Amino acid sequence: MAITGAAELLAAWETGLGEAPVGRALLLHRTARPDVDTGRLPQLPVGEREADLFALRRALFGERMQVRLECAACGTDMEFDLDAGQLAGSLGGRSSASAPASGESVVRVQLDGWDVEFRLPGVADLQAAARAADPRAALLARCLVSAVHNGTAAAAGELPVPVQRRIAEAVEAADPGADLVIGVACPECGEATRAELDIASYLWTELDAWARDVLLDVHLLATAYGWSEPEILALSPTRRRYYLELCADV
Ligand SMILES: [Zn+2]
């Protein structure tokens, strides 16, 4: 993945400041996948998006991720390191470069005379389903491509539970990483805590801290040398750091 320039990242951050978490996640995904039309991004399978965001995170901030978690049993604050590379591996070993950008990924389930085709849910599907009275049924109806029972077309509401379960398994197998769960044992009480890692909000928090640091650098260098913001942002991080050290020494 090509590392996006500092100016583009700052622009994405500035836009995201006024957005809800959903909008921020989309901005990050757009940064991660400039090759895909923005309008199509919410339709990409959820697991593919998670893998894209992990790839962006590694490109921007490296392999080590610090995670804080509260023990579900005793409430102890746990802080530990995660390896973004290993996590990316657990996302089915699919790199964002080789992932299909079509977004039209369909799984097929055949069971008890049923023949069902189902589209892998994207973020747009999850959001729409979450607003419905019955999110499960809504998601099933949204992503059902076709359902035939003994040669007769059927609707999503007619799918028996075993078929629904088989669809869920097929989706999980085809799009791993849609739910990234980490498990940690508490050093105090030994109980294991499982938590979902929300890479979009994690990455946004990091980007926010990074952007505020960069703006401070721009302020210091502009004051010291009279350079413009684009000139300062065009410097490599190494040179920026070096000039900052020189300023501090004077
Ligand atoms: Zn504990």
Residues whose N, C-alpha, C, O or C-beta is under 5 A from the ligand:
A	BS01	ZN	C71 A73 C74 G75 T76 C186 E188 C189 G190
